[in-house]
Amino acid sequence: MIPMEYVLILSSILFAIGAAGVILKKNAIIVLMSIELMLNSANINLVAFSSYFGDGRGQAFALFSMGIAAAEVAVGLAILLNLNKLRK
């Protein structure tokens, strides 16, 4: 089994990369991808702690979070496409 510290370090690094992408980049698609990276790092934490404590609720919550993240990206891309269409 992978030690909990390694998983938390990986999750922290992914979250930091996502936060840097949100703060530093101006491209909307890259910002959406960075937000996805941050949500995935939170899901890694949920699954890791769920496995550590032997409880399935964290994994179930991670599945719901992934569904909400997919809907967020779909709505965000639709808004971007409409804005791009209006500008041209």
N, C-alpha and C positions, 0 to 999 in steps of 0.2 A: 504494500500500500504506500502511496506517495505521502510524505509527511505534510501536515497541514500548513506548515510555514512556507513550503514551496508553492503551494496553491495560492496562498494569500499574497506572496510576492508576485507571482504571475498576474494575479488579478489587479494588484496595485499598479504594476507596470502598464497593463492594458488600459486601466482607467486614466493614468497620467497621460498616455499617448492620446487617448480620446479627448481629454480635457484640453490638451495643447492644440489639437486640431480644431476644436470649437473656438478657442480663444484666438489662434493665430491666422486661421484661414478665412478668406472672404467668400470663397466659392460655396454656394448653398448645398451642392451635392456632397462635397467633402465634409461640410458641417454635419449633414445628415448621417454620413458614414461614421463620423467621429462619435455622434450620439449613439449609434448602434454599437460601436465598440465599447462605450461606457456601459450601456445596458447589458452587453454580453459579459463584461467583467463582474457586474452585479449578479448575473445569473451563475457565474462560476462560483462566487461566494455562497450563494444560496445552495447550490448542489453540494459544495464541499462541506458546509456545516450540516446539511441534511444527512450526508453520508457519515460524518463524524459522530453525530448524535443518534444515528440509527432511526431517523424519523423521515417519513416521505413527504411531509408537508412542504419542505423547502423545494423539493423537486417539482411538486405540483405547481407551486407558485412560480417557479422558473418557467414552466410551460405556459402559464397564463401570461407571464411577462413577455415571452417570445412572441406570442400571438398579438399582444398589444403593440409591440415594437414593429411587427410586420405591417399592422394597420397604420401605424404612425408614418412609416416610410411610404406606404402607398398614397396616403393623403398628402404628405409633403411633396412627393413627386408630381402628383396631379396638380397641386397648386403651382409648382414651379413651371410645369408645362403650360398651364393657362396663362401665367404671367409672361412667359416667353412668347406665346401666341399673340397676346395683346400688344406687346412691344413692336412686333413686326408688322 
